Amino acid sequence: MKQYTKAKALLESLKTIPDYRVDIGKIQYPLAEVLFMVIFALLKGNTKFKEIFGWMVYNKENPILKDIFEKDEIEIPSKSTLHDILTNTDNNALEKVFRQYFSNYVKKENVAIDGKWLNGSDANGQYTNECHKAILNILDKDTKIVFGHKFMAKNKANEISALKQAFDEDNLFSDEGQIFSFDAIQTQTEILNNIDNNGDKYIAKVKGNQKS
């Protein structure tokens, strides 16, 4: 029963994300339900779009999901419709819900920050001709949970501005005594002062080819 309560709480949080579709009254696939299933598909290790879609189709008769959605039947959008829903959803709104909900399950005492290329984002133009996307990941080292993300405007070279924005957006980093670890590129005065002013500490990793 406790797990059902948590799941329903997540569903209610997802309902706060604005739906880009105009005629809300005729929506066949509620955004919150689609996002809910996508999240759990990802948690089950389905990281590719095809795998996520397959997981959703396989679980449309899942009695637990039916109970959470309070429905007798769950309808799954087509691949193209699912892609349109995901690519047009407000990423910042989704990230806000994600951070608020999942930050309750991390300690945030030891935080690792690093920019990475997003796996699969150069999938030979299956749905888009865009090149690799970069993302700043915020990892809780004790629980091994990535509890925050920040898409970088162009590429990994934007890690500095992405971390500054992450510090400014919410209170993820407001607990005194946190320890941050990151690459040497983040040793910027503004970032270090922000950490220091909160009573936190930091460890910067310098690669072997940067001895000086």
Secondary structure, DSSP 4 states (H G I P E B T S, - for coil): -HHHHHHHHHHHHHTTSPP--S-GGG-SS-HHHHHHHHHHHHHTT--SHHHHHHHHHHTTT-HHHHHHHT-S------HHHHHHHHHHS-HHHHHHHHHHHHGGG---SEEEEEEEEPTTTTSTTSS------EEEEEEETTTTEEEEEEE-SSSGGGHHHHHHHHHHHSSTT-STT-EEEEEGGG--HHHHHHHHHTT-EEEEE--GGG--
